[in-house]
Amino acid sequence: MTGATIWLTGLPSAGKTTLAHELAGRLRGDGHRVEVLDGDEIREFLSAGLGFTREDRHTNVQRIGFVAELLASNGVKALVPVIAPYADSREAVRKRHQTEGTAYLEVHVATPVEVCSERDVKGLYAKQAAGEISGLTGVDDPYEAPESPDLRIESHTQTVQESAAALHTLLTERGLA
């Protein structure tokens, strides 16, 4: 089966990781080899020591992109629920995949910041509001939403299963599922 990188970008608490795991289960059920490269886990194990400056965020995204391409070029569906706030960082990852001839899809999990702050899965929005942290993507640090992603998912208007089904349909249309 053909490998591919499916990058899910969006704000913190947009639903990227939840969607990635839902899709992963569905793809595994269809016999695909799948890995979810969770941004928090990558920061802990692969990018330990990096901060949240623009340069460090770029480095983190490039490292994740390298690992994703390596997996995808070996027949794995690499699902990447990572914020990747800067368009140029995401574009560099896309170009690496194009250079290597590896399939790459960018999915924008387009959940409004108001919804994300209500979900606040990790308590980041509350900490930012209380002045305990700064540099929260989409609040006091930039998030450059993709202008033309392969798919835009409005996760706040549909269930996780519906979102995963829409993404699975895209993969099927592209010959990747």
N, C-alpha and C positions, 0 to 999 in steps of 0.2 A: 504494500500500500504506500501511496505517496505521502511523504512528510510535508509539513507546513508549519509556519509560525502564525499564530493568531494572537495579535497584540490587542489587549483590551485596555484602552486608555480612558481616563475619566477622573473626576475629583475623588478625594477620600470619602469613603462610605457610599460611593455611587452604585455599588453592587457588582464590581468587576470580579472579585474573587468568588463570590457566590455563583455568579453566572459561569465562570470558568469551571468550577467543580461540577455544576449541573451538566454542562456540555461534555466534560470529561467522562462522566458516568455513561452518558448516552453513546459517545464514541467508543468507549471500551466495550460496551454491550454489543456494538456492531463489529467488534474484532480489531479495532485500531489500537496501536501503541500510543499512549498519551502521557505527557508529563505537564504538570502545572508548575510554572516557575513563579511562585508567589513573591511579590516585592519585599515583604517583611522578612521572609526567610532568606532571600538573596542578600539583603542588607546585613543580616546577622552573620551569614557564613561566607559569602563571596565578596561582599563590599564592606566588611567591618572596617571601621576607621574613617569611612567617608562621611562627610557632613551633608548639609542641605544647601550649600552654595550652588550657584548655577553650574560651575565647573564640576563639582562633586556629583551633582545630579546627572550631568551629561556622562561622566565616567561610569556611573552606576548603570545607566541605560545602555551604554555601549557594551559593558560586560555582559549584561543580561541578553542583549541582542546577539552577541557572539555565541553564548551558550545555546540560545534558542535556535540559531542557524545551524549549529553543529548537530543538535538533536534532529531538527527538521531534515537536514541533508542525509540523515541516516534513517529516514522512514518514520520518524516520530511526529505526532501532532503536538507541538509545543504551544501550550496555552499560557499567555503571559499577561496576567492581571496586574499591570504596573502603571502608575500614574503617568510617568514620562511627560512632564508638563511642557516641555519645549518642542516646538515643531521641528526645529533643525536636528535635534537629537533623534527624534522618531524617523525623520527622513534619512539620516545617516544609517540607521538600522535597515530601513527599506532598501537603500542602495547596496548595502552589504549582501542582502538576500538576492537582489537582482544580479549582482556581479557573480554570485555563486550559482545562479540558476535555481534558487530555492523559493518555493511559494511563500508569500507573505501577505497577510490580510490585516488591515487596521480597522478595529471596531471601536467606535466612540460610544461609551456608555454615558449617555447625555442626561444625567440626573441633575436637576437644578441644585445650586448650593443650599437653598432653603430646605430642600428635602434631605440632602446629605447631612446638614447640621442637626436635623431632627433625628435621623437614624443614628448618627455619631457613634458608630460601632466601637471605636477605640477611645472615645472620650476626647478626641483631639479638638473638636470645635468648642467644647466646654472649657478646655484648658486654655485655648487661644482667647476666648471671651473673658476669662478670668485673668488674663495677662501672664499666665504661667509659661506659655510658649509663644513664639512668633515664627513667621515664615511658613504658615499653613497655606498650602496650595489652594488657590481659588478664593482665599480670604485676604491675607496680607502678603501673599507671594503669587506670582503670575501662573495662570494655566492657559496655554494657547490651545484652544479646541481645534481639532482637525477641520480643515475647510472642506475636504472631500474624502471622508473615510470610505472604506469598502461597505461599511454598514454603520448606521447610527441607530442605537437602541435607546428608547425612552423607557428606562427600567421602572420609572415611577408610575407608568400608565398601564403596565401589564405584569403578569406573574413571571417569576423566574423561569418557569417551564415554557411560557410563551416566548420569552427572550431567547432561551436556549434553542427553541424550535426555529426561530427566525435565523439564528446564526447557523444552525444545522442546514437549513434550506440554502443559505448562501454557500456553504461548503459543498453541498451537493451540486449546486449550479456551476461551481468552479471545478468540479470533478475531484474534489478532495474528501468527500465523505462516502 
